[in-house]
Amino acid sequence: MNLKSRLHKLRQKLANKEIDAFFISQPENRYYLSGFDGSDGFLLITPQNTILATDFRYIEQAKRQAPDYEVFQIANNIADWFPRLVAELNLKRLGFEAGHITFALYQQLTDALNKAKSQLKLVSVDRLVESLRAIKEPEEIELVAKASAISDSAVEYIEDIIHIGISEKEIAWEIEKFMREQGSQTIPFESIVASGPNSALPHAQPSEHAIRSGEPIVIDIGARIGGYGSDLTRTLCLGSHDDA
């Protein structure tokens, strides 16, 4: 994970937009730029500073996963910490992720700055980090390939053990257990195993429905390695199927 290169590219984009700093809230973008995968936190990137703001639960994790970042502890009320976070950085224009910040959070940020009598201007920025993430580094491609290989292996595994009478839930469990055993850290989405009439549902949840001969079985699964996931869909059928 070449964080220095990623931050350098981001800072170039910020300079082109005449933005002094960038406030990052989107979890995948936060991980991409820092390596921190806690469920709560923000990044503040300036030309000289890299700050990771998170609550007391993740302070130790933040220090371990993002050692090059200054860790700033926050509380629930954004008015209590946001003005302090930006006060000493001499910022005039702060970019924020327009596609992720809710209107309610934007209002809270604005109110906090007004209350602190700050002259800082919030600037809407769309898909800035995503434009960097779209071009994969060799290490990222390798992680995606590993996750995809686990998904492929899981389908091959289930083809060997699937049988008439096994339920969708049992198949889903066998697949997820296999992927975990093969190194998948989590699953990027809930596994879909849908047979017979359930296979017509776009996001069916595995049920107690037992597999029958001739019914289509739609399997949609994914593995995750190092923050990168795969997504694989296959349709199987046991016994003879009706082409009509």
N, C-alpha and C positions, 0 to 999 in steps of 0.2 A: 504494500500500500504506500504509494509515493505521495505522501501528504504535502510535502514541500512544493512539489511540482504542481499539484492541484491548487494549492493556495496561491501560488505565483500566477497561474492562469486566471484565477478568480479576481485577483487584485488588478490585473491588467484590464479585465472587463469592467471593474468598478471605476477605474481611472477613465476609461473611455466614456462612461456615463456620467462622469463628474460627481461621483458619489463617494463620500468620505468613509463610509463604513456600511456593512451589510449585517442585518439581523436575521438569523436563520432559525426557522422553527420546524421545518419539515423533517421528520425523523430520518428518512433515507439520505437526505442531503446533509444532515448533521453527522451521520455516520460516515458518509463519503469523505467529508473534510476533516474529521477528527478521530475516527475509530471508536467513538463512544456510542454504545448501543443501549444505554438506559432508556426507559420509556418516557422520561420527562427531562426537558432541558432546551437551552437555546445557545446558539453561537453568535458571537459578535466579532466580526473580522474587520480590522482597519489595516492601513498600510504597514503599521508597526506592531499591532496587537492581535493576539488570538485568545479570545476569552470564551470559556465554557461556563454558562450559568445554569445551575441545577439546584434542586433542593437537598436537604440534609441526608436523605436516604442514599443518594448517589455520589456523595463527595469522594469517598474512598475509591469507588469504581471509576469515577472521572479522572482521578489522579493517576490511576493505573493504566487506563485505556488511552488517555490523551495527555501524556507526560509533557508535551511541548505547549500545552495550553495553560493559561492562568485560570484556575477554578474559582468561580464566584458563587457564593451560596445565596439562594433566593428563598422567598417565602410565598405564601398563597396570594397575598395582595400585591399586585404588580406595581401599585403606586408606592409601595414601601421600598422597592429595590430598583426599578427600572431607571428613575432619574439618577440614582447614585451610580448605576452602572455606566451611564454615558456622560456624567457630569465632568469628569476630569480628562476626557479625551479630546476636548475642543472640537467637537463635531458640528457641522452645519447641515449636512444632508445625509440622512440615514435611510438606506434602502431596506425594504422588507418584502417578504415573499407574498405577492398578491394572490397567488393561487392557493395559499395555505392559511394565511392569517384570516381569521373570521372577522366579520364586521364588529362583533362584540369586543374582541381583543383589540382591534384597531382603535375603537372608542376608548378602551381602558388605557392604551398607550398614549393617546392624544390627551386624555384628561389628566394623566399622571404628569405629562410634560407641561401642560398648562398650569397645573397646580404648583409645579416647581418653578414656574416662570421661565421655562427654558425656551430658547429661540431655535432649537433643533427642528428641522423640517423632515417629516416622514415622506419618503419617496417610494411609490409603488413600482416594483420590479417583477417581471414575469419570466419564469423558467430560466433564470440565469445559471444556477448550478446544474439544472437538468441538461443544459446545452453542453456542459463539460462531461457529464455522465454519459451522454449519448455516444461518445467516442471512447470505446473500451481500451484499457491498457492490457498488455499481454497477461498480466497476473489476473485481471478480471475475467478475461476470456477463458483462462485455465479453470477458474473457480466455477464458471457457468458450465463448462464442459464436464467437470466432475459431478456437479449436481445433476446434469442431464444423464450422465452415465448411470447414476444411482437409480433414476427413474426408469431408464431402459431395463436395468437389471431387475427392478421390482416387477415389471410387467412379465418378463421372462419367468421369474419365480412364481408368480401367481398362475401363469398358464400351466405350470406343472402340478399345482395342488388344487386348482379349482375343480369342482365336481357338482353334479346335480344334487340339489338339496341344501348346499351351503348358502348362507344368507349374505345379503349385501353388506351388512355390518361386519360379519366375520371376514369377508374379503378385504374390506377397508382396514380392519385391524391388522390382518396379516401383512398387508402392503406397508402400512405405516411402521409396524414393528421391524419389518425387513429393512426399510430405508434407514431407520435409526441405527440398526445394527451395522449397516454399511457406511455409516459416518454422517448421515444427515443430521444437522444440529437441531433443526426444527422442521416443520412443514410450512411452506409459505401460504397455504390456503387449505381449507377443509377438503379432504379427499372426497371425490364423487365416485360412487359405485351405484349404477342405476340399471336395472334389468327389466325386461318386459315393458309394461306400460310406463314404468318410471323412467325409462330411457328417453322418453319424449320430453321430459322436464329439463329445462336448461341448466338448473343448478340444484338437482335433486340431492337430498341427504340420504345416506345409506340407511336402509330400513331392515326390518325382519323378513322382507320378501325373499323367498327361497328361489334359487336359480332353477330354471326349468329348461328342458331340452328345446332347442330351436329358438329361444328368446335372445335378442341382442343384449349384450352387457356393455354398457358404456363406462369406461374407467378414465377419470381425469385426475391426475396426481402431480405432485411436485416435491422436490427435495431442496434443501437449502444448505449451502456451504459458504462460510465466511461472509454471510450477508447477501449472497447471490443465489437466486432460485431458478428452478426449472419448471416447465409446465408441459405435461405430456398427456395426450388423449388417445385412447385406443378403443376400438369396438371389437369385442370377442363374441363368439357364439359356440355353445356346446351342442353337439348333435347336428342334425340337418336343419337348415333354415328354409323358410318359405320365401322364395324370391318375389312372390306376388305381394 
